[in-house]
Amino acid sequence: MKKIGILFGMENTFPWAFIDRVNQKTGKKNIIAEPVLIDKVEQGIGTDYSVIIDRISQDVPFYRAYLKNAAMCGTAVVNNPFWWSADEKFFNNCLAVNMGIPVPKTVLLPSKERPDDTSDQSFRNLGMPLDWQYMFSRIGFPAYMKPHSGGGWKSVYRVENPDDLWAKHSETGQLVMMLQEEITFTDYYRCYCLGGKYVHIMPYEPRNPHHLRYATQPKTQGEAHKKLMATITDYVLKLNQALGYDFNTVEFAVRDGIPYAIDFCNPAPDADVNSVGHENFEWVVEHAALMAIEKAEGQNPDGNNLTWGTFVRNATTPTAKPKTKAPKKA
């Protein structure tokens, strides 16, 4: 019997629906799903779970350490806790640029307040003042300022001009922020990607109240809409396969027919029926169950069962050494 566990916090609708769906599909014969139960964590000692779906460790460091230990001992953890710990939004944008996927022009800003246990001498490599004129001309105004790491809409600011930026940056404490070009969009989409292969595209309106953000319809129609959906699907798959996320969402703002990837570092995305709606909820429950069952069936208890994206895998592949030509005979 293989066990699939789900590790979660305050959310209620998705975890229990996921457990029920897995158990319906397997009949509890060879695979069973249940909430994760942790009563002790010892180094190098595995868990009873073949698969764990992680929905909360971004907020609970104890859980993140537990999951890394479980992964080392053969559990297939979704999402990979080692990569999740290393990843952040600014890097995501760098990767998208490298892959030729459109993203807003973005620059990185140092934190307003110094990190704990640092002094002025800790920043001797930082040019002062920064080249603000270049950054402002590159990004333009209005723009968006947001944390370079983390999820949700926390500490996201729309800034109208340099003075507005200074005022709002003073509220950000030790957060490292990004300044990002505003994409004035006609359509906006939020896309689930599960298992690096299942994609669900949802029209989304971030300017609506939270409970109405999925209550919208695309403005692009006909052949242009079909082409846009194909492009978005392609971008979603490429991004998630490169990053190695098994459960993630990607957001796109469409300007002049071009989808710009706005945010694609959401490894514990909203899946609550009260916000995403019944149709989207049904899709994510069904495909999360399919993905988890596939992972349980393929899990090797003596192996590494994590998903590593192509960015990491390609970096660890040795490059062929150039062949040395034999010297010409005299």
C-alpha positions in Angstrom: 0.0 0.0 0.0 1.4 3.4 -1.0 0.3 6.6 0.8 -0.2 10.0 -0.6 -0.1 12.8 2.0 -1.1 16.4 1.7 0.4 19.0 4.0 -1.7 22.1 4.4 -2.7 24.9 6.8 -5.8 27.0 6.9 -7.2 26.1 3.5 -10.2 23.6 3.7 -11.9 23.0 0.4 -9.0 21.8 -1.8 -7.1 19.4 0.6 -10.2 17.4 1.5 -11.6 17.3 -2.0 -8.1 16.1 -3.2 -8.0 13.3 -0.6 -11.5 12.2 -1.5 -10.8 12.2 -5.3 -7.6 10.2 -5.0 -9.4 7.6 -2.8 -12.3 7.4 -5.2 -9.9 6.8 -8.1 -7.9 4.1 -6.4 -10.6 2.5 -4.3 -8.1 2.5 -1.5 -6.7 -0.8 -2.9 -3.1 0.0 -3.5 -2.9 3.7 -3.0 -4.5 5.8 -0.3 -4.6 9.6 0.4 -4.7 11.2 3.8 -3.6 14.4 5.6 0.1 14.2 6.6 0.6 13.5 10.2 4.0 14.4 11.8 4.8 13.2 15.3 8.6 13.1 15.1 11.4 14.1 12.6 14.8 12.4 12.8 17.6 12.9 10.4 17.9 10.3 7.7 14.7 8.5 8.7 12.0 8.4 6.1 8.2 8.8 6.3 5.4 6.5 5.5 4.4 8.6 2.4 5.3 7.8 -1.1 4.1 11.2 -2.2 3.5 14.5 -0.3 1.7 17.4 -1.8 3.1 20.5 0.0 0.7 23.5 0.4 2.1 25.2 3.5 5.9 24.9 3.9 6.5 28.4 2.4 5.1 29.7 5.7 6.5 27.1 8.1 10.3 26.5 8.1 9.8 23.3 10.3 7.7 21.8 7.5 10.3 22.7 4.8 13.0 21.0 6.8 10.8 17.9 7.3 10.1 17.7 3.6 13.7 17.9 2.6 14.5 15.0 4.9 11.5 13.1 3.5 12.7 13.7 0.0 16.2 12.5 0.8 14.6 9.3 2.0 12.7 8.6 -1.2 9.4 10.6 -0.9 8.2 12.3 -4.0 7.5 15.8 -2.7 5.4 18.2 -4.7 6.9 20.8 -5.1 10.6 20.0 -4.9 11.5 21.7 -1.5 15.2 22.2 -2.4 14.3 24.1 -5.6 11.5 26.0 -3.9 13.9 27.2 -1.2 16.3 28.5 -3.9 13.9 30.0 -6.4 12.5 33.6 -6.5 10.6 35.9 -8.8 13.5 38.0 -10.1 15.4 34.8 -11.2 12.2 33.6 -12.9 12.2 36.7 -15.0 15.9 36.3 -15.9 15.1 32.7 -17.0 12.2 33.8 -19.1 14.4 36.4 -20.9 16.9 33.7 -21.5 14.2 31.5 -23.0 12.7 34.2 -25.2 9.4 34.4 -23.3 8.1 38.0 -23.1 8.2 39.5 -19.5 7.9 43.1 -18.3 11.2 45.1 -18.2 12.4 44.7 -14.6 15.2 45.9 -12.4 16.2 44.9 -8.8 16.3 47.4 -5.9 18.3 47.1 -2.7 16.2 47.0 0.5 15.4 50.3 2.1 16.6 49.1 5.5 19.9 47.2 6.0 19.5 43.5 6.9 20.1 42.6 10.5 23.7 42.3 11.6 25.1 44.5 8.7 26.6 47.9 8.6 27.6 50.5 6.0 30.8 48.6 5.4 28.7 45.6 4.3 27.7 47.5 1.2 31.0 48.8 0.0 30.4 47.0 -3.3 27.2 48.9 -3.9 27.5 52.0 -6.1 26.0 55.1 -4.4 24.0 56.6 -5.8 22.6 53.9 -8.0 22.0 54.7 -11.6 18.4 55.7 -11.0 18.2 57.7 -14.2 18.9 54.6 -16.3 16.4 52.5 -14.3 13.7 55.1 -14.6 14.2 55.6 -18.3 14.3 51.8 -18.9 11.2 51.0 -16.9 9.1 54.1 -17.3 6.2 55.3 -15.2 3.7 54.3 -14.0 5.4 51.1 -12.8 4.9 48.4 -10.3 7.1 47.7 -7.3 6.9 44.3 -5.7 9.0 41.9 -3.6 11.6 39.9 -5.6 10.5 36.8 -3.6 7.4 35.5 -2.0 3.8 35.0 -3.1 0.4 36.7 -3.3 -0.3 40.4 -3.6 1.6 41.4 -0.4 3.6 44.6 -0.6 2.8 45.3 -4.2 2.7 49.0 -5.1 1.8 51.0 -8.2 4.2 53.9 -8.4 3.4 57.1 -10.5 6.8 58.8 -10.5 10.2 58.9 -8.7 8.8 60.8 -5.6 6.0 58.2 -5.3 8.6 55.4 -5.5 10.7 56.9 -2.7 7.7 57.3 -0.5 6.5 53.8 -1.0 9.9 52.2 -0.9 10.3 53.7 2.6 7.5 51.3 3.7 9.2 48.1 2.6 11.7 47.6 5.4 14.2 44.9 4.6 12.3 43.5 1.5 14.3 43.4 -1.7 12.0 44.9 -4.3 11.7 44.8 -8.1 10.7 47.7 -10.2 8.7 46.5 -13.1 7.2 48.0 -16.3 3.5 48.3 -16.2 1.8 46.2 -18.9 -1.5 47.9 -19.9 -3.4 44.8 -20.9 -6.6 43.9 -22.7 -6.8 40.4 -21.4 -5.3 38.7 -18.4 -5.0 34.9 -17.7 -4.1 32.7 -14.8 -3.0 29.2 -15.7 -2.6 26.1 -13.6 0.2 23.7 -14.6 0.3 20.3 -13.0 2.9 17.6 -13.5 4.6 19.6 -16.1 2.0 18.6 -18.7 -1.6 19.4 -17.5 -2.5 23.1 -18.3 -5.7 24.9 -17.5 -6.1 28.5 -18.7 -8.5 30.8 -16.7 -9.5 34.3 -17.7 -8.7 36.5 -14.7 -9.2 40.1 -13.8 -6.8 41.2 -11.1 -8.5 44.6 -10.8 -11.7 43.0 -9.6 -12.4 42.3 -5.9 -10.8 39.0 -4.9 -14.0 36.9 -5.0 -14.8 38.2 -8.5 -11.4 37.9 -10.2 -12.4 34.7 -12.1 -15.8 36.1 -13.1 -14.6 37.5 -16.4 -14.5 36.6 -20.1 -11.7 37.0 -22.6 -12.0 39.9 -25.0 -9.9 38.3 -27.8 -12.1 36.0 -30.0 -11.9 33.8 -33.0 -8.7 32.7 -34.6 -6.7 35.3 -32.7 -8.0 33.7 -29.4 -7.0 30.2 -30.6 -3.5 31.3 -31.5 -3.2 33.2 -28.2 -4.3 30.1 -26.2 -1.7 27.9 -28.1 1.1 30.4 -27.3 0.1 30.7 -23.7 0.0 26.9 -23.3 3.4 26.6 -24.9 4.9 29.3 -22.6 3.3 27.7 -19.5 4.8 24.3 -20.3 8.2 25.7 -21.1 8.4 27.7 -17.9 7.3 25.0 -15.6 9.4 22.3 -17.2 12.5 24.6 -17.0 11.7 25.4 -13.3 10.7 21.9 -12.4 7.4 22.8 -10.7 4.8 20.1 -10.5 2.1 22.4 -9.1 2.2 26.1 -10.1 0.4 28.9 -11.7 1.5 31.3 -14.4 -0.1 34.7 -15.0 -0.1 36.5 -18.3 -1.1 40.1 -19.3 -1.9 40.4 -23.0 -0.8 43.7 -24.6 -1.1 44.1 -28.4 -1.8 40.4 -28.7 1.4 39.4 -26.9 1.2 37.5 -23.6 3.7 38.8 -21.1 4.5 36.4 -18.2 3.8 38.5 -15.1 4.2 36.0 -12.3 5.1 32.4 -12.5 6.5 31.5 -9.0 3.3 30.3 -7.3 4.1 26.8 -6.0 1.2 26.8 -3.6 -1.4 28.6 -5.7 -4.9 29.4 -4.6 -7.2 26.4 -5.2 -10.1 27.3 -3.0 -13.5 26.7 -4.5 -14.8 30.0 -3.1 -12.3 32.1 -5.1 -11.5 30.0 -8.2 -15.1 28.9 -8.8 -16.6 25.4 -9.3 -15.4 24.7 -12.8 -11.7 25.6 -12.1 -11.9 23.9 -8.8 -13.1 20.6 -10.4 -10.2 20.8 -12.9 -7.5 21.3 -10.3 -8.8 18.6 -8.0 -9.1 16.1 -10.8 -5.7 16.7 -12.3 -3.9 17.0 -8.9 -5.3 13.6 -8.1 -4.1 12.2 -11.4 -0.7 13.7 -11.0 -0.3 12.4 -7.4 -1.4 8.9 -8.4 1.1 8.8 -11.3 3.8 9.9 -8.9 2.9 7.2 -6.4 2.9 4.5 -9.0 6.3 5.6 -10.3 7.9 6.2 -7.0 11.1 4.3 -6.2 11.5 4.2 -2.4 15.3 3.8 -2.8 15.7 6.6 -5.3 15.4 10.4 -5.7 11.8 11.0 -6.7 11.9 14.8 -6.9 11.3 16.8 -10.1 14.3 18.8 -11.2 13.7 21.3 -14.0 15.7 21.5 -17.2 17.5 24.6 -15.9 19.2 22.5 -13.1 19.5 19.3 -15.1 21.2 21.1 -18.0 23.6 22.8 -15.6 24.7 19.5 -14.1 25.3 17.8 -17.5 29.0 17.8 -18.3 29.8 19.6 -21.5 31.9 17.7 -24.1 35.5 18.7 -24.1 36.7 20.0 -27.5 38.7 17.4 -29.4 42.4 18.2 -29.6 43.8 17.9 -33.0 46.9 15.9 -33.5 49.9 18.1 -34.5 50.8 18.1 -38.1 53.8 16.1 -39.2 56.7 18.1 -40.3 
